[in-house]
């Protein structure tokens, strides 16, 4: 096997041989993050010259262009993934371990239930998109990721227990690689029953209408702009809303962690801090 000399070849090799970058949900994100580094150094940059000094220099340039510490860390992680993957296959020398920036915790954005109802009404009455209304309410009251929703099939629903199984099959892999069971919220029960009654067990409940994920994001953005909410509010914010509502209702953190499919409890704890209502209720209980 020949050695790899330049960054572009290392990136192409990783994209074509690393399993999660070939088939996983993270391929598009990996391409974007690695692309920022490529824009900074070029495809022909020597792999052996990618060191701490270069990463620090690129990070400063990214910071000056407006990138957050979290985004810079994701870009650096993409570079590390490429180098480590190629080194593991014996194509380049073992790379250094690059330092990450300390990230600020940031504020969790979420919609209120009233705002989700407004989005629902906008989808139906303004945009004439019943399909957008259905998927918006479902996302907000079940906390599934966009990709998980679009892959959801009739057979994933157990009507006897009114529960949805997410993950656990070869073609349906969750971000955390786990399986979770989500109770169906009453607000979506009739809608799901109607959709499932019109499809076979293997048919995607929502995916046939939204085969292009970008199309869903574009149409949702139209509804969001009519609400209106800032640019930081996107379709994925509906998932954050679900977790925040659970935390605000006093649901145990471990239960929220399971329902959200988080690997680390620290991720779940962010939602417990998203509102002050839980703190106020805690004070009132004394």
C-alpha positions in Angstrom: 0.0 0.0 0.0 1.4 3.4 -1.0 1.9 6.2 1.5 -0.2 9.4 1.4 1.6 12.7 1.1 -1.0 15.5 0.9 -4.1 16.5 2.8 -6.4 16.1 -0.2 -5.5 12.5 -0.7 -5.8 11.8 3.0 -9.3 13.3 3.0 -10.4 11.4 -0.1 -9.1 8.1 1.4 -11.0 8.7 4.7 -14.2 9.6 2.9 -14.0 6.5 0.8 -12.9 4.0 3.5 -14.1 5.1 6.9 -17.4 3.4 7.4 -19.2 6.2 9.3 -18.1 8.7 6.8 -19.2 6.6 3.9 -22.6 5.6 5.1 -23.4 7.3 8.4 -25.5 10.4 9.1 -22.3 12.3 9.8 -20.9 12.2 6.3 -22.3 15.5 5.2 -21.1 17.2 8.4 -17.7 15.7 8.1 -17.3 17.0 4.6 -18.4 20.5 5.7 -16.0 20.6 8.7 -13.0 19.1 6.8 -13.8 21.6 4.0 -13.1 24.5 6.3 -9.6 23.2 6.9 -9.2 22.5 3.1 -10.2 26.1 2.4 -7.5 27.3 4.8 -4.6 25.2 3.7 -5.5 23.7 0.3 -5.7 20.1 -1.0 -2.0 19.9 -1.8 -0.8 20.8 1.7 1.7 18.2 3.0 0.3 15.9 5.6 3.5 15.8 7.6 3.4 19.6 8.1 0.0 19.5 9.9 1.1 20.1 13.4 0.1 22.1 16.5 1.4 25.4 15.1 -0.7 25.0 11.9 -3.8 24.0 13.7 -3.4 27.0 16.1 -3.0 29.3 13.1 -6.0 27.9 11.2 -8.1 28.1 14.4 -7.3 31.8 14.8 -8.2 32.5 11.2 -11.5 30.7 11.7 -12.1 32.7 14.9 -11.5 35.9 13.1 -14.0 34.9 10.4 -16.7 34.5 13.0 -16.6 30.8 13.8 -17.4 29.8 17.4 -15.1 27.7 19.6 -17.5 24.8 19.3 -17.4 25.0 15.5 -13.6 25.3 15.5 -13.4 22.2 17.7 -15.5 20.2 15.3 -13.2 21.3 12.4 -10.2 20.3 14.4 -11.8 17.0 15.2 -12.5 16.3 11.5 -8.8 16.9 10.8 -7.8 14.5 13.6 -10.2 11.9 12.3 -8.7 12.0 8.9 -5.1 11.8 10.1 -5.8 9.1 12.7 -7.7 7.0 10.1 -4.8 7.2 7.6 -2.2 6.5 10.3 -4.1 3.5 11.6 -4.0 2.1 8.0 -0.2 2.7 7.9 -0.4 5.4 5.2 1.1 8.3 7.3 3.0 8.7 10.5 1.0 8.9 13.7 -0.2 12.5 14.1 0.0 14.6 17.2 -3.1 15.0 19.5 -4.4 18.5 18.9 -5.7 20.6 21.8 -9.4 21.6 21.8 -10.8 25.0 22.8 -12.8 25.3 25.9 -16.4 25.8 24.8 -18.9 28.0 26.5 -22.0 26.0 27.5 -24.3 28.2 25.5 -28.0 28.8 25.8 -30.4 26.0 24.8 -33.0 27.4 22.3 -36.5 25.9 22.4 -40.0 26.6 21.3 -42.9 27.0 23.8 -45.9 24.8 23.3 -47.9 27.8 22.2 -45.2 28.6 19.6 -45.4 25.0 18.3 -49.1 25.4 18.0 -48.5 28.6 16.0 -46.1 26.8 13.7 -48.8 24.1 13.2 -51.4 26.7 12.3 -49.0 28.6 10.0 -48.2 25.3 8.1 -51.9 24.6 7.5 -53.5 28.0 7.1 -50.7 30.0 5.5 -48.4 27.6 3.7 -51.2 25.0 3.0 -48.8 22.3 4.1 -50.5 19.7 6.2 -47.4 17.5 5.9 -45.3 20.2 7.5 -47.9 20.6 10.3 -47.8 16.9 11.0 -44.1 16.5 11.1 -43.6 19.7 13.1 -45.9 18.6 15.9 -44.6 15.0 15.9 -41.0 16.3 16.2 -41.8 18.6 19.1 -43.7 15.9 21.1 -41.4 13.0 20.5 -37.9 14.4 20.4 -36.7 12.3 17.4 -33.9 13.6 15.2 -34.8 14.6 11.7 -33.1 11.6 10.2 -34.9 9.3 12.7 -38.3 10.8 11.8 -37.8 10.4 8.0 -36.8 6.7 8.5 -39.7 5.9 10.8 -41.9 3.1 9.4 -45.3 1.7 10.2 -43.7 -1.4 11.7 -41.8 0.7 14.2 -45.1 1.4 16.1 -46.6 -1.0 18.6 -50.2 0.0 18.6 -51.1 -2.3 21.6 -48.8 -0.2 23.8 -48.8 3.0 21.7 -45.1 3.2 21.6 -42.5 3.9 18.9 -39.2 2.0 18.7 -36.3 4.0 17.3 -33.2 2.2 16.1 -32.2 -1.4 16.4 -32.1 -2.3 12.7 -29.3 -2.3 10.2 -30.7 0.5 8.2 -31.9 2.5 11.1 -28.9 3.5 13.3 -29.4 6.2 15.8 -26.6 8.8 16.4 -25.7 7.2 19.7 -26.0 3.7 18.3 -28.7 2.7 20.8 -32.4 1.7 20.8 -35.1 3.6 22.6 -38.8 3.3 23.0 -40.9 6.5 22.9 -44.6 6.7 24.1 -46.9 8.2 21.5 -48.1 11.6 22.6 -51.9 12.0 22.6 -51.7 15.0 20.3 -50.2 12.9 17.5 -52.1 9.6 18.0 -54.9 10.2 15.5 -52.5 11.6 12.9 -50.2 8.6 13.1 -53.1 6.1 13.0 -54.4 7.7 9.9 -51.0 7.8 8.2 -50.2 4.1 9.1 -53.6 2.9 7.9 -52.7 4.2 4.5 -49.3 2.5 4.2 -47.6 -0.9 4.4 -45.5 -2.0 7.3 -42.3 -1.1 5.6 -43.4 2.3 4.2 -41.8 5.4 5.8 -44.5 7.3 7.7 -43.1 10.7 6.8 -40.2 10.0 4.5 -42.1 9.7 1.2 -43.2 13.3 1.5 -39.7 14.6 2.6 -37.2 12.5 0.6 -35.0 15.6 0.4 -34.0 16.6 4.0 -33.0 20.1 2.7 -36.5 20.6 1.4 -38.0 20.0 4.8 -35.5 22.5 6.3 -36.4 25.1 3.7 -40.1 24.8 4.2 -39.8 24.8 7.9 -37.7 27.9 7.7 -40.6 29.7 5.9 -43.0 28.8 8.8 -40.4 29.9 11.4 -39.9 33.2 9.7 -43.6 33.9 9.8 -43.7 33.1 13.6 -41.2 34.9 13.7 -38.2 33.5 15.5 -34.5 34.3 15.0 -32.2 32.4 12.6 -30.9 30.2 15.4 -34.3 28.5 15.6 -34.4 25.5 13.1 -36.2 22.2 12.7 -33.7 20.6 15.2 -34.9 23.1 17.8 -38.1 21.0 18.1 -36.0 18.2 19.6 -34.5 20.7 22.1 -38.1 21.8 22.9 -39.1 18.3 23.8 -36.3 17.8 26.2 -36.8 21.2 27.7 -40.5 20.6 28.3 -39.7 17.3 30.0 -37.1 18.9 32.2 -39.5 21.7 33.1 -42.2 19.2 34.0 -39.9 17.6 36.5 -39.2 14.4 34.6 -36.1 12.6 36.1 -32.9 13.4 34.2 -32.2 9.7 33.6 -35.6 9.3 31.9 -35.0 12.3 29.7 -31.6 10.9 28.8 -33.2 7.7 27.7 -36.0 9.3 25.7 -33.5 11.6 23.9 -31.0 8.8 23.3 -28.1 10.7 24.8 -24.8 8.9 25.5 -23.7 11.3 28.2 -25.8 12.6 31.1 -24.0 15.9 30.8 -25.7 16.5 27.5 -29.1 15.9 29.1 -28.3 18.2 32.0 -28.2 21.2 29.7 -31.9 21.1 29.3 -32.5 21.1 33.0 -31.0 24.6 33.0 -32.9 25.9 30.0 -35.8 27.4 32.0 -36.2 28.8 35.5 -39.6 27.1 36.1 -38.1 23.9 37.6 -36.0 26.0 40.0 -39.1 28.0 41.1 -41.0 24.7 41.6 -38.1 23.4 43.7 -38.2 26.5 45.9 -42.0 26.2 46.3 -41.7 22.6 47.5 -39.7 23.6 50.6 
